[in-house]
Amino acid sequence: MFEVGFWELVLLFVLGLVVLGPEKLPRVANQLGRYAGQARRMASTLTTQIRSEFEAEEQRILNREARGQAAPPPPPQYSRPGVDELRTGATDDQRSHADAGADDPAPPFRADPPAPGQP
């Protein structure tokens, strides 16, 4: 993932020493090490849980096939009025509003206020 060589580590150590000072650097390095260890443990736990779920589902499928049962039916398709209309395009109300505005265009934008006597 990250390829950090010896000289990069030396540079990071020197920068840390300059920024944090010799008193705080060991404490900060220790804390960073703890955080890195916690992150690795969490990633390992997550990976183990995902693998066990995949294996359990695979076992369920094999058991179902061994008993001669078919796969469960797919979940039903529900109608979602707002979402379905958005996917197909504009609704009839939006089309009628768009058609109504086509005959009456908006006045052009003016950056300057009109002079007296001009509309």
C-alpha atoms as one frame of an Amber mdcrd trajectory, in Angstrom:
protein
   0.000   0.000   0.000   2.426   2.653   1.199   6.079   2.154   0.527   7.985
   4.121   3.116  11.723   3.706   3.043  14.368   4.384   5.632  15.011   8.002
   4.612  11.305   8.828   4.636  11.072   7.519   8.198  14.113   9.556   9.215
  12.560  12.666   7.694   9.265  12.045   9.520  11.124  11.508  12.788  13.087
  14.739  12.389   9.957  16.702  11.492   8.137  15.223  14.486  11.057  16.097
  16.740  11.089  19.687  15.494   7.312  20.161  15.702   6.552  18.276  18.920
   9.821  18.482  20.780  11.674  15.706  22.582   9.190  15.587  25.502   5.982
  14.989  23.514   7.313  12.894  20.620   7.509   9.546  22.495   3.972   9.962
  23.887   2.552  10.868  20.481   4.358   7.961  18.792   3.016   5.582  21.454
  -0.541   6.859  20.956  -0.253   6.573  17.163   0.950   2.988  17.580  -2.072
   2.188  19.748  -4.433   3.700  17.176  -2.794   1.721  14.371  -3.118  -1.487
  16.401  -6.791  -0.817  17.106  -7.431  -0.158  13.415  -5.730  -3.432  12.448
  -7.730  -5.394  15.028 -10.985  -3.832  13.831 -10.163  -4.630  10.197  -9.265
  -8.201  11.123 -12.512  -8.638  13.070 -14.556  -7.250  10.198 -12.837  -9.538
   7.701 -13.459 -12.567   9.939 -17.134 -11.695  10.353 -17.661 -11.205   6.616
 -15.944 -14.518   5.829 -18.050 -16.373   8.399 -21.246 -14.872   6.944 -20.247
 -15.927   3.428 -19.439 -19.440   4.631 -22.742 -19.688   6.524 -24.719 -18.561
   3.471 -22.811 -21.015   1.294 -23.644 -23.791   3.745 -27.338 -22.812   3.710
 -27.366 -22.993  -0.081 -25.664 -26.397  -0.078 -28.110 -27.732   2.523 -31.070
 -26.425   0.531 -29.748 -28.049  -2.653 -29.103 -31.327  -0.830 -32.722 -31.420
   0.380 -33.914 -30.713  -3.153 -35.503 -27.398  -2.340 -35.538 -24.622  -4.861
 -34.017 -21.254  -4.183 -36.300 -18.821  -2.356 -38.424 -16.604  -4.592 -37.134
 -13.108  -5.313 -38.550 -10.324  -3.162 -41.700  -8.655  -4.496 -41.416  -5.473
  -6.518 -43.188  -2.653  -4.741 -44.545   0.418  -6.422 -43.060   3.674  -5.191
 -45.087   6.489  -6.757 -42.620   9.327  -6.304 -39.492   7.359  -7.156 -40.993
   5.594 -10.165 -42.100   8.890 -11.687 -38.689  10.454 -11.181 -37.031   7.554
 -12.926 -39.265   7.764 -15.983 -38.956  11.514 -16.342 -41.047  14.523 -15.494
 -44.579  14.039 -14.207 -47.622  15.354 -16.014 -47.837  18.340 -13.645 -44.263
  19.308 -14.395 -44.881  19.003 -18.120 -47.964  21.219 -17.928 -46.043  23.842
 -15.950 -43.234  23.772 -18.459 -45.695  24.137 -21.354 -47.471  27.054 -19.671
 -44.232  28.983 -19.271 -43.228  28.523 -22.894 -45.696  31.166 -24.111 -44.676
  33.781 -21.537 -40.878  34.022 -21.444 -39.233  35.715 -18.507 -37.936  39.236
 -19.073 -34.195  39.467 -19.722 -31.957  40.018 -16.721 -30.564  43.513 -16.358
 -27.521  44.185 -14.245 -28.147  47.949 -14.265 -31.349  49.458 -12.973 -33.429
  50.936 -15.809 -33.045  54.634 -16.462 -35.976  56.857 -15.526 -38.607  56.681
 -18.200 -37.567  53.211 -19.451 -39.486  50.081 -18.489
